[in-house]
């Protein structure tokens, strides 16, 4: 039986417990609301893209988007294939470079660098992530393009777009990679140490598998940025609709094409641009599904 002396304290504890439960319920409701609003916004965006692309998909046979003679919507030609190939060349090349450098930087910061050096590097990468894309594009146009032009004219090329885009994607992969590797349970690393694993074996066989879900997410985020980036790529790529014969050839991506032509596009021309946007959306959704699948495999392991 509770005495009169302990009764007020027990009431106080019970009140705190109920208040905490009430605060938790409010917080969960707020999170659900934010999630639903975000999902609704994404759904509206996808719906607008689909509705806007519908006239072109209805009037133009789907295979014509890859078999027409060229991209001249005013003359009834809607070949998106050169820009699809150019998008994959630029985004794929940038993602390969950015993944290699970003993950290497994350591993260096988490396992090799002194704490002070790692902190300085992380702050520097955060600053790089905050630089507007138009400034990076301007730097590429005035510095990088002339350097490439000395090697092989014209300078504005697939290579310039890959390098600028990789510079923009590296911070995303690096910062998310650092966070993922820092989240690896210390017990796993201590256990590997106790089994006399070398540092590299600990990284490859313990840390990276444990952080696989986060590392995959970092690459997916980087891929989304690479596919959707417009202004910087538009400034340095040359913007010629062609399948690039080499990395020194000019190229035009789907995102850059939308940005260039949407201000004056009308009718089927405008709708065809939304078809290219729908294609980009489908690629991103497919990548997210792959990331979710890889993540679920990691959890089962």
C-alpha positions in Angstrom: 0.0 0.0 0.0 1.4 3.5 -1.0 2.0 5.7 2.0 0.9 9.3 2.2 4.5 10.5 1.9 5.1 8.6 -1.4 1.7 9.3 -2.9 2.5 12.8 -4.3 5.7 11.6 -5.9 3.9 8.7 -7.6 1.3 11.0 -8.9 4.0 13.3 -10.2 5.7 10.3 -12.0 2.4 9.1 -13.4 1.7 12.6 -14.7 5.1 12.8 -16.4 4.6 9.4 -18.0 1.2 10.4 -19.4 2.6 13.7 -20.6 5.5 11.9 -22.3 3.1 9.5 -24.0 0.9 12.4 -25.1 4.0 14.2 -26.6 5.0 11.0 -28.4 1.6 10.7 -29.9 1.6 14.3 -31.1 5.1 13.8 -32.6 4.0 10.7 -34.4 1.0 12.5 -35.8 3.2 15.4 -37.0 5.6 13.0 -38.7 2.7 11.2 -40.4 1.3 14.5 -41.6 4.6 15.6 -43.0 5.0 12.2 -44.7 1.6 12.3 -46.2 2.0 15.9 -47.4 5.4 15.0 -49.0 3.8 12.0 -50.7 0.9 14.1 -51.9 3.3 16.6 -53.5 5.3 13.9 -55.2 2.0 12.3 -56.5 0.8 15.7 -57.8 4.1 16.3 -59.6 4.0 12.8 -61.2 0.3 13.3 -62.2 1.0 16.7 -63.8 3.9 15.2 -65.8 1.8 12.2 -66.9 -1.2 14.4 -67.9 1.0 16.8 -69.8 2.8 13.9 -71.6 -0.5 12.2 -72.5 -1.2 14.1 -75.8 2.3 13.2 -77.2 1.9 9.6 -76.1 -1.5 9.5 -77.8 -0.6 11.2 -81.1 3.0 9.8 -81.5 3.8 6.1 -81.6 6.1 5.3 -78.7 8.8 3.8 -80.9 9.1 7.1 -82.8 10.8 8.6 -79.8 13.8 6.4 -80.6 13.5 5.8 -84.3 12.7 9.2 -85.9 15.3 10.8 -88.0 16.2 13.6 -85.6 14.8 15.9 -82.9 13.0 18.6 -84.8 9.5 18.9 -83.2 8.5 21.7 -85.5 8.9 19.3 -88.4 7.3 16.4 -86.7 10.5 14.6 -85.7 10.7 13.5 -82.0 13.8 11.3 -81.7 14.9 11.4 -78.0 17.4 8.6 -78.4 20.6 10.9 -78.7 19.6 12.8 -75.6 18.8 9.6 -73.7 22.2 8.2 -74.6 23.9 11.5 -73.8 22.1 11.6 -70.4 23.3 8.1 -69.5 26.9 8.9 -70.7 27.1 12.1 -68.6 25.2 10.8 -65.5 26.9 7.4 -65.6 30.4 8.8 -66.0 29.9 11.4 -63.3 28.4 8.8 -61.0 31.3 6.4 -61.5 33.8 9.1 -60.7 31.8 10.5 -57.8 31.2 7.1 -56.2 34.9 6.2 -56.3 36.1 9.5 -54.9 33.1 9.9 -52.5 33.4 6.5 -50.9 37.2 6.7 -50.8 36.9 10.0 -49.0 34.3 8.6 -46.5 36.6 5.7 -45.7 39.6 8.0 -45.3 37.7 10.3 -42.9 36.2 7.5 -40.8 39.2 5.1 -40.5 42.5 6.8 -41.5 42.3 10.6 -41.0 43.1 12.3 -37.7 39.9 13.6 -36.1 40.8 17.3 -36.8 41.6 16.6 -40.4 38.4 14.6 -40.8 36.4 17.5 -39.3 38.1 20.0 -41.6 37.4 17.8 -44.6 33.8 17.3 -43.7 33.2 21.1 -43.4 34.9 21.7 -46.7 32.7 19.1 -48.4 29.6 20.7 -46.9 30.7 24.1 -48.3 31.2 22.5 -51.7 27.7 21.0 -51.5 26.3 24.4 -50.8 27.8 26.1 -53.9 25.0 26.9 -56.4 25.2 24.8 -59.6 25.3 27.8 -61.8 28.5 29.0 -60.2 30.1 25.6 -60.8 28.8 25.7 -64.3 30.3 29.2 -64.8 33.7 27.9 -63.4 33.5 25.0 -65.8 32.8 27.3 -68.7 35.6 29.7 -68.0 38.3 27.3 -66.6 37.6 23.7 -67.4 36.3 24.1 -71.0 39.3 26.1 -72.2 41.7 23.4 -70.7 39.8 20.6 -72.5 39.8 22.7 -75.7 43.6 22.7 -75.7 43.6 18.9 -75.6 40.7 18.5 -78.1 38.4 21.2 -79.5 35.7 22.4 -79.0 36.1 22.0 -75.2 32.4 22.1 -74.4 31.9 18.4 -74.3 30.7 15.2 -72.7 34.0 15.2 -70.6 33.4 18.7 -69.3 29.9 17.8 -68.3 31.0 14.6 -66.6 33.7 16.3 -64.6 31.5 19.2 -63.5 28.7 16.8 -62.6 31.0 14.5 -60.6 32.2 17.6 -58.7 28.6 18.3 -57.7 27.7 14.7 -56.8 30.8 13.9 -54.7 29.7 15.9 -51.6 26.4 14.0 -51.5 28.0 10.6 -51.7 30.8 11.5 -49.4 28.7 13.1 -46.6 26.1 10.4 -46.6 28.9 7.8 -46.7 30.6 9.3 -43.7 27.3 9.3 -41.7 26.6 5.7 -42.6 30.1 4.5 -41.7 30.0 6.4 -38.4 26.7 4.6 -37.6 28.3 1.2 -37.7 28.1 -0.3 -34.2 31.4 0.0 -32.4 31.0 -3.6 -31.1 31.4 -4.9 -34.6 34.7 -3.0 -35.1 36.0 -4.1 -31.7 35.1 -7.7 -32.5 37.0 -7.6 -35.8 39.9 -6.1 -33.8 39.8 -9.0 -31.4 39.9 -11.4 -34.2 43.1 -9.8 -35.4 41.6 -8.4 -38.6 43.7 -5.8 -40.4 42.3 -2.3 -40.8 41.5 -2.9 -44.4 39.9 -6.3 -43.7 37.8 -4.6 -41.0 36.7 -1.9 -43.5 35.9 -4.3 -46.4 34.4 -7.3 -44.5 32.8 -5.6 -41.5 32.2 -1.8 -41.9 31.1 -1.7 -45.5 28.6 -4.6 -45.3 27.2 -3.1 -42.1 26.8 0.3 -43.7 25.6 -1.1 -47.0 22.1 0.3 -46.8 23.4 3.9 -46.2 26.1 3.6 -48.8 23.6 2.4 -51.5 21.3 5.3 -50.5 24.2 7.8 -51.0 24.8 6.5 -54.5 21.1 6.6 -55.3 20.9 10.2 -54.1 23.9 11.0 -56.2 22.4 9.4 -59.2 19.2 11.4 -58.8 21.3 14.6 -58.7 23.3 13.5 -61.7 20.2 12.7 -63.8 18.3 15.9 -62.9 21.1 18.5 -62.9 20.4 21.1 -65.6 22.1 24.5 -65.5 25.8 23.4 -65.0 25.5 20.7 -67.6 23.8 23.0 -70.0 26.7 25.5 -69.7 29.6 23.1 -70.4 28.2 20.3 -72.6 27.9 22.0 -76.0 24.1 21.2 -76.3 24.3 19.5 -79.7 21.7 16.7 -80.2 23.8 13.8 -81.2 25.1 10.5 -79.8 28.6 11.5 -78.7 31.3 9.6 -80.6 33.9 10.3 -77.8 34.1 12.1 -74.5 35.4 15.2 -76.3 32.2 15.5 -78.4 29.4 17.9 -77.5 26.2 16.4 -76.1 22.7 17.4 -74.9 21.0 15.7 -72.0 17.2 15.3 -71.5 17.2 17.8 -68.6 19.2 20.4 -70.5 16.8 19.9 -73.5 13.8 20.6 -71.3 15.3 23.7 -69.9 16.3 25.1 -73.3 13.1 24.5 -75.2 10.2 24.6 -72.6 10.0 28.5 -72.7 8.8 28.5 -76.3 7.4 25.0 -76.8 3.8 24.5 -77.7 1.4 21.7 -78.6 3.0 18.3 -79.3 6.5 19.9 -78.9 5.7 20.8 -75.3 4.0 17.5 -74.6 7.1 15.6 -76.0 9.3 17.5 -73.5 7.1 16.2 -70.7 7.6 12.7 -72.2 11.3 13.1 -71.6 10.6 14.3 -68.1 8.4 11.2 -67.6 11.3 9.0 -68.8 13.6 10.7 -66.2 11.0 10.1 -63.5 10.7 6.5 -64.4 14.5 6.0 -64.2 14.6 7.6 -60.7 11.7 5.4 -59.5 13.4 2.3 -60.9 16.6 3.3 -59.0 14.7 3.8 -55.8 13.1 0.4 -56.2 16.6 -1.2 -56.7 17.9 0.6 -53.6 15.0 -0.7 -51.5 15.5 -4.2 -52.8 19.2 -4.0 -52.0 18.4 -2.6 -48.6 16.0 -5.4 -47.8 18.6 -7.9 -48.8 21.0 -6.3 -46.4 18.5 -6.5 -43.5 17.9 -10.2 -44.2 21.6 -10.8 -44.1 
